[in-house]
Amino acid sequence: MLGQNELEARLVAWAKEYGGGRYENIGFASRNLLQTLIEHGGFVPDARGFARAPVKTSADEVDDAVREMEAGGMFKPGRVIRCEYFLYDSGEDVKLRNLRAIGLPMSRAGYYLYLGQAKAFLSAALSRKAA
């Protein structure tokens, strides 16, 4: 299993890459033809779209593990770990309010219970991928 310091560093790096609202306006609806032409150097991609070379960063591995956790029946721990690291500088009340806003009301004790479960799952999952 990953050490506490290494897991924390990977979670912070994941939050920097995936969190903070950086990916809010990249969907199909926000694109126009000119934007597509600029991105593809004057080339209009075919119907299957533009495929970038796959690059697997450390943050991608963490995000894959979080998605696996959520899909495997650990939805609440997955949302709590997202809340904890995507709102890293926010207080507990803000984090609990955000979870309540998405339909996951919980107590402070429940929050930290789910956070511990998520970290344990991620530590094991990331260790398996590294091996």
N, C-alpha and C positions, 0 to 999 in steps of 0.2 A: 504494500500500500504506500501511497505517497506520504511524505512527511507533511506536517502541518504548514510549515513555511513555504514549501514548494506548491502545495495545493492553493494556499492563499495567494501566492504570486500569480499562478495560472488563472485563478478566478478574477483577480484584478485586471489582468491583461485581457481576459474575455470580455469583461464589462467595458473596457476602453474601446474594444473593437466592435462589439455588438450593441452596446447600450447607448444611452444619451440622446436618443431621437435622431441619430445620424442617418437612419435608413427609412425615414418616414415618406419621403417623396421620390422614391425610385421605382414605383410600380408602373405598369403599362399606362394607366390613365393619365399620369402626369407627363408623359412623353409626347413630343410632336415630331414631325418628319425632320425638321431642321436639326433638332437635338440628336436624333438618330444618325443623321448624316455626319454630324460633327464627331460623334463618338466612334463611328466606324470608318472615318477617313474618307467620306464621300461614297461609301459603299452601302447599298441598301441590302441588308441580310435577307435570306430567303425565309420561308414560313417557319422553319424550325428555330430561327433566331441565331444570335451571335453566341458562339460558345468560346469562352475564355479557357486558357490552359488551366487545368485543375491545380490548385495550390492548397495544400492542407497545412494551415498554421496551427499553432498550439491552441489558439482561441477557437478554431473550427472544431478541434477535437473535444474541447469543453462543451461547446454548443451542441455537438452531436450527442454527447453523453447526457446533457440536460434534456434534450428532446427524447432520448431513449427512456430516461427516467419518467418523464411525463406520460409517454405513451404506454409505459409498462405498469400503470396504475398508481404512480406516485406523483399525481398532478399537483397536489398542494405543496409538497416539498419543492417541486420544480418552480412553481410560482414564487415561493418564498425566497429561494436562492436568487432568482431574477430580481426580485424586489430588493433584497439585501445589497446586491452588487450594482444594480443599475441605478439605485438611489443611495449610493454609498455614503454621501455626505449629509443625507437627510436624517432627521431624528426618528425614533421609534413610532411616534404618533403619526408622522407622515406616511411611513411604510405601512402601518396598520390601516390607515385611512385608504391608501391606494388598494390594498388587498380587499378591503370592504367594498370599495367602488366596483371591483370586478366580480363581486359575489362570493368572496371568501373571507367572511368575518371570522376573526379568531382573537384569542387573548394573547397577551405578551408571552405567557408561558408556552402556549401552543405554537407561536411564531418561532421561538427558539428550539422547541422540540422538532418542528419540521426542518428548521435550518440545520440542526445536527444530523437528521436523517439524510438530508440532501448532501451534506458534506461527506458523510460516510459512504454513500452510494457513489459519489463522484470520485472519491479517493480510490475506491476499489475499481471502478470502471476505467479510470485513466491509467491505473497501474496495469490492468489487463492489456490495454492498448500499447503501452510502452514495452511490454514483455514480448 
